[in-house]
Amino acid sequence: VHAESLQQVVQSQREVTEVLQEATCKIAAQQSETTRLTTDAARQICEEKSICFTLSE
């Protein structure tokens, strides 16, 4: 019974780890997309206002 209990704990921890990894990947992808959109918006504002400087990518 003890071995089964430990096995369930290990399986549960694996599942939690998978969920956390998936969530972390989604967050990173969203942050990347937000950065891209912010950079695009800043470029557009700069072009509209004729501000001459380069935004680093």
CYANA upper distance limits for C-alpha pairs under 8 A (distance plus 0.5 A):
  1 VAL  CA      5 SER  CA      6.69
  2 HIS  CA      6 LEU  CA      6.74
  3 ALA  CA      7 GLN  CA      6.58
  4 GLU  CA      8 GLN  CA      6.68
  5 SER  CA      9 VAL  CA      6.82
  6 LEU  CA     10 VAL  CA      6.67
  7 GLN  CA     11 GLN  CA      6.63
  8 GLN  CA     12 SER  CA      6.50
  9 VAL  CA     13 GLN  CA      6.63
 10 VAL  CA     14 ARG  CA      6.73
 11 GLN  CA     15 GLU  CA      6.78
 12 SER  CA     16 VAL  CA      6.72
 13 GLN  CA     17 THR  CA      6.56
 14 ARG  CA     18 GLU  CA      6.69
 15 GLU  CA     19 VAL  CA      6.76
 16 VAL  CA     20 LEU  CA      6.63
 17 THR  CA     21 GLN  CA      6.57
 18 GLU  CA     22 GLU  CA      6.63
 19 VAL  CA     23 ALA  CA      6.63
 20 LEU  CA     24 THR  CA      6.50
 21 GLN  CA     25 CYS  CA      6.67
 22 GLU  CA     26 LYS  CA      6.77
 23 ALA  CA     27 ILE  CA      6.65
 24 THR  CA     28 ALA  CA      6.64
 25 CYS  CA     29 ALA  CA      6.65
 26 LYS  CA     30 GLN  CA      6.64
 27 ILE  CA     31 GLN  CA      6.61
 28 ALA  CA     32 SER  CA      6.61
 29 ALA  CA     33 GLU  CA      6.69
 30 GLN  CA     34 THR  CA      6.56
 31 GLN  CA     35 THR  CA      6.59
 32 SER  CA     36 ARG  CA      6.73
 33 GLU  CA     37 LEU  CA      6.65
 34 THR  CA     38 THR  CA      6.52
 35 THR  CA     39 THR  CA      6.56
 36 ARG  CA     40 ASP  CA      6.65
 37 LEU  CA     41 ALA  CA      6.59
 38 THR  CA     42 ALA  CA      6.58
 39 THR  CA     43 ARG  CA      6.61
 39 THR  CA     55 LEU  CA      8.13
 39 THR  CA     57 GLU  CA      8.39
 40 ASP  CA     44 GLN  CA      6.71
 41 ALA  CA     45 ILE  CA      6.70
 42 ALA  CA     46 CYS  CA      6.61
 43 ARG  CA     47 GLU  CA      6.61
 43 ARG  CA     55 LEU  CA      7.77
 44 GLN  CA     48 GLU  CA      6.60
 45 ILE  CA     49 LYS  CA      6.61
 46 CYS  CA     50 SER  CA      6.27
 46 CYS  CA     51 ILE  CA      5.39
 46 CYS  CA     52 CYS  CA      7.65
 46 CYS  CA     53 PHE  CA      8.49
 47 GLU  CA     51 ILE  CA      6.79
 47 GLU  CA     52 CYS  CA      8.32
